[in-house]
Amino acid sequence: AVLLLYLLSFGLDTAYGLGVTPGYLLPPNFWVWTLLTHGPPGAWRPAWPAASVATLGAAGRLLEPLWGALELLVFFAVVNVSVGLLGALAYFLTYVASFHLAYLFTIRIHGGLGFLGGVLVALKQTMGDSTVLKVPQVRMKAVPMLLLLLLALLRLAALVESNILASYGFGLLSSWVYLRFYQRHSRGRGDMSDHFAFATFFPEILQPVVGLVANLVHSILVKVKVCRKTVKRYDVGAPSSITISLPGTDPQDAERRR
């Protein structure tokens, strides 16, 4: 299917019918189906098939055994819809600020970079300490932000369009929010571990500042009931160095009671 859409994109404007066009997503058009279909069209024609196959292959090989096929499908849908909505909102706000109609009707949000960002975030969560490049040493947990930085530099050099950067960036954000707060699993919902905090996506020197801002935003979202409070879970069956003394359990105390 990916290869077929890639070939069709040379003769047909698949991005128009399947991609998210901010102005057409809004009333009175309501092209809501594009929220689900904007992933397949090629973002970069020469590189899209390889990148798409690699992303789907990584998701199927590394994530499906952990999550199951249904959860992987849910993850794909959540990221795809979120990228479409957030991208359309961002371009609409840009239009409001600039009154440039191109942001509503010329921009197309399409391609699989949003899902690529989501897969990289999931791999950071599940295998963040794995080394993906030995020289220079790069760990999996650093890959999502390194690619975002690369795309930002390419955008500044006018080598890629803004929708490429927007799709990938919103893919990172939406997948982290879903995995952090909402994904259901056998231990409950979400992943509130410290190694998956938002600040860990940034270099260590920036993490205190990013963490402070992220905690402030999280507190606001908790108050408006968009996110839930952080709840620490402890395995009471696991070995622990914590000793709890209860009244009457000391042998001398028991002897005095007798």
C-alpha positions in Angstrom: 0.0 0.0 0.0 2.8 2.4 0.8 4.6 1.7 -2.5 1.3 2.1 -4.4 0.6 5.5 -2.8 4.2 6.5 -3.5 3.8 5.6 -7.2 0.3 7.3 -7.4 1.8 10.5 -5.9 3.8 11.1 -9.1 0.6 11.3 -11.2 -2.0 12.4 -8.7 -2.1 15.0 -6.0 -2.6 12.5 -3.2 -1.7 15.0 -0.6 -4.7 17.1 -1.6 -7.3 14.4 -1.0 -5.6 12.5 1.8 -3.5 15.1 3.5 -4.8 17.6 6.1 -5.4 21.0 4.6 -6.1 23.3 7.6 -8.8 25.4 5.7 -10.6 22.3 4.6 -10.6 20.7 8.0 -12.5 23.7 9.4 -16.2 24.4 8.7 -18.0 24.3 6.3 -15.8 21.7 4.6 -15.1 19.3 7.5 -12.6 17.0 5.7 -12.3 15.0 8.9 -11.3 11.8 7.2 -7.9 13.4 6.4 -7.0 13.1 10.1 -6.7 9.4 9.5 -5.4 9.3 5.9 -2.7 12.0 6.0 0.0 9.5 7.0 0.5 7.6 3.8 1.2 10.4 1.2 4.9 10.9 0.5 6.5 13.8 2.3 9.8 13.5 0.5 9.3 11.5 -2.7 12.7 9.9 -3.0 13.1 9.1 0.7 9.4 8.3 1.7 9.1 4.6 0.8 12.3 3.6 2.7 11.5 5.8 5.7 7.9 4.6 5.8 8.9 0.9 5.6 11.6 1.4 8.2 9.2 3.0 10.6 6.5 0.4 10.2 9.1 -2.3 10.4 10.6 -0.9 13.6 7.1 -0.6 15.1 6.1 -4.1 14.2 9.3 -5.7 15.3 10.0 -3.8 18.5 6.7 -2.5 19.8 4.1 -5.0 18.7 5.6 -7.8 20.9 5.4 -5.5 23.9 2.0 -3.9 23.2 0.1 -6.3 20.9 -1.3 -5.5 17.5 -4.4 -3.7 18.8 -2.5 -1.3 21.0 -0.1 -0.5 18.2 -3.0 0.3 16.0 -4.5 2.6 18.7 -1.1 4.3 19.1 -0.9 4.9 15.3 -4.4 6.3 15.3 -3.8 8.6 18.3 -0.6 10.0 16.9 -2.0 10.4 13.4 -5.2 12.3 14.5 -3.2 14.4 17.0 -0.7 15.4 14.4 -3.5 16.4 12.1 -5.4 18.4 14.7 -2.4 20.1 16.2 -0.9 20.9 12.8 -4.1 22.4 11.6 -4.5 24.5 14.8 -0.9 25.8 14.5 -1.4 26.9 10.9 -4.8 28.4 11.7 -3.2 30.5 14.5 -0.4 31.5 12.1 -3.1 32.6 9.6 -4.8 34.6 12.4 -1.5 36.4 13.1 -0.5 37.0 9.5 -3.8 36.9 7.4 -1.9 34.9 4.8 -4.4 32.5 3.2 -1.6 30.1 2.1 -1.5 28.8 5.7 -5.1 27.6 5.4 -5.3 26.4 1.8 -1.8 25.7 0.4 -0.2 23.9 3.3 -0.7 20.2 3.4 0.1 18.1 6.5 1.0 14.7 5.1 3.6 12.0 5.2 4.7 9.6 7.9 7.1 11.8 9.9 4.5 12.2 12.7 4.3 8.5 13.2 8.1 8.3 12.9 8.3 10.7 15.8 5.9 8.6 17.8 7.8 5.4 17.2 11.1 7.1 18.3 9.4 8.3 21.5 8.1 4.8 22.2 11.6 3.3 21.6 13.1 5.9 24.0 10.6 4.7 26.6 11.3 1.0 26.1 15.0 0.9 25.1 16.4 4.3 25.8 19.8 3.2 27.0 20.5 1.1 23.9 23.3 2.4 21.7 22.3 3.1 18.1 25.6 4.7 17.0 29.0 3.8 18.4 31.1 6.6 16.8 30.1 9.1 18.0 28.1 7.3 20.7 24.4 8.0 20.4 21.9 6.4 22.6 18.3 5.7 21.6 17.0 8.2 24.2 18.8 11.1 22.4 17.5 10.2 18.9 14.1 11.9 18.9 15.5 15.4 19.8 18.6 15.0 17.5 16.3 14.4 14.5 14.1 17.3 15.6 17.2 19.5 15.7 18.3 18.2 12.3 14.9 19.0 10.7 14.9 22.5 12.3 18.3 23.2 10.8 17.1 22.0 7.4 14.1 24.2 7.7 16.2 27.2 8.5 18.2 26.4 5.4 15.0 26.3 3.4 15.7 22.6 2.4 12.4 21.3 3.8 9.0 22.7 4.1 7.4 23.8 7.4 4.9 20.9 7.4 7.7 18.4 7.7 9.0 20.0 10.9 5.5 20.5 12.2 4.4 16.9 11.6 7.5 15.4 13.3 7.4 17.8 16.2 3.7 17.2 16.9 4.3 13.5 16.5 6.9 13.7 19.3 4.6 15.7 21.6 1.4 13.8 21.1 3.0 10.3 21.5 4.8 11.4 24.7 1.5 12.7 26.2 -0.3 9.5 25.3 2.4 7.2 26.6 3.0 9.3 29.7 -0.6 9.8 30.8 -3.1 7.7 28.9 -1.8 4.3 27.6 -3.5 1.4 29.3 -1.5 -1.6 30.5 -1.4 -4.3 33.1 0.0 -1.9 35.8 -2.6 0.8 35.2 -2.3 3.8 32.9 0.6 5.8 31.6 4.3 5.8 32.5 5.2 8.3 35.3 8.8 7.0 35.7 11.5 9.7 36.0 13.4 8.4 33.0 10.4 9.2 30.8 9.8 12.8 32.1 9.6 15.5 29.5 12.9 17.1 30.6 14.8 13.9 29.7 14.4 14.7 26.0 16.7 17.7 26.5 20.5 17.9 27.3 21.3 17.5 31.0 22.3 21.2 31.3 18.8 22.3 30.2 16.8 19.6 32.2 16.4 21.6 35.4 14.8 24.6 33.6 12.7 22.4 31.3 11.6 20.3 34.2 10.5 23.4 36.1 8.4 24.7 33.2 7.0 21.2 32.5 6.0 20.8 36.1 4.3 24.2 36.0 2.4 23.3 32.9 1.4 19.9 34.3 0.1 21.5 37.5 -2.1 23.8 35.4 -3.4 20.9 33.3 -4.1 18.9 36.5 -6.2 21.8 37.9 -8.3 21.9 34.7 -8.6 18.1 34.8 -6.8 17.5 31.5 -4.1 15.4 33.1 -4.0 13.4 36.3 -1.8 13.8 39.3 1.5 12.0 39.4 1.1 8.9 41.5 4.1 6.9 42.6 3.6 3.1 42.7 5.5 0.8 44.9 5.8 -3.0 44.7 5.1 -4.1 48.3 6.4 -7.6 47.4 9.8 -6.4 46.2 12.8 -6.4 48.6 13.1 -3.1 50.4 15.6 -1.6 52.9 12.7 0.2 54.6 11.8 -1.2 58.0 8.5 -0.4 59.6 8.2 -0.8 63.4 4.7 -1.4 64.8 3.8 -1.0 68.5 4.0 -4.3 70.4 6.2 -6.1 67.9 9.4 -5.7 69.9 10.2 -8.8 72.0 11.0 -6.8 75.1 7.8 -4.8 74.7 5.9 -8.0 74.5 7.6 -9.3 77.7 6.7 -6.2 79.6 3.1 -6.5 78.4 3.0 -10.0 79.8 
